[in-house]
């Protein structure tokens, strides 16, 4: 697997994992979704909205969209899980399309500008931004997964994506999601 192929696979893993986690959360009441929980952010609602807004922030920088820090207003754009499922899915499809558009490893070396507000403009390579974005998503999804364990919803498996051994467990779902 080349590095570009790996990045493409990570974008699909991200979409699959987000779908599984948000589908589980969609079974919660709005109160349970917003209820205080232990984590870096104080609720599933805050954690999963943070994943979405940070995805939007970095994807906007990768695409040269110019939105900058305005993507964080409001901090919780989707108070209910149902709206978040659709919004995150749309951003995940954009990320897949961006990664699929990387023709070769040179695309990972392109420099993008990230608006850091008062800290000024930051320059990073596409590869660095994608690596950070994938780690950020995994980090916070793990926290949301742990929070979900304290609800009536069953936390989904999120680690059956890459191995051939797990292929039969995910094939139908990936086909339905068109990943």
C-alpha positions, 0 to 999 in steps of 0.5 A: 500500500502506497502512502496515497493509498493509505490516506485514501483508506484512512478517509474511508475508515474515518467515514465508516467509523463516524457513521457507525458511532453517529448511528449509535448516538442517533438512538439516544434521546436528545437529553442523553446525547447532550447529558454531561459525561466524563471526557475532554469535552463534557458530552457526546454532543460537544465531542461529536460536534467538535470532530465535525467542526475541526474536520471542516476547519482542516478540510477548508484549509486543504481545499483553499476555501478561505473560511478559516476560524469561522467554521467554529461559529457556532461551536455546536452547530448540530445539537441533535444527533440526527442532524449531525449524522447528515452533516458529518457524512457530507464532510466525510464524503468531501474528505474522501473526494479530496484524498481520492484527488491526490494523484501521487505522493507529490500532492502530499507535499503541497503546502497549505495555509491555515488561519490560526487567528491571532497566531497568524497564518500557519503553513503545513503540508497536505500530508501533515494536515491529513495525518493530524486530522486522522489522529484527531478524529481517532482520539475524539471518537475514542472518547465518544465511544467511551462516553457511549458506554455509559448510555443505553446505546451499544458502542459499535466496533470501530476497529474492523476496517483494514484487515482482510480477516475483517472484510466480511464483517464490513463489506455489506455496510461499506457497499451501502455507504458507497465507500 
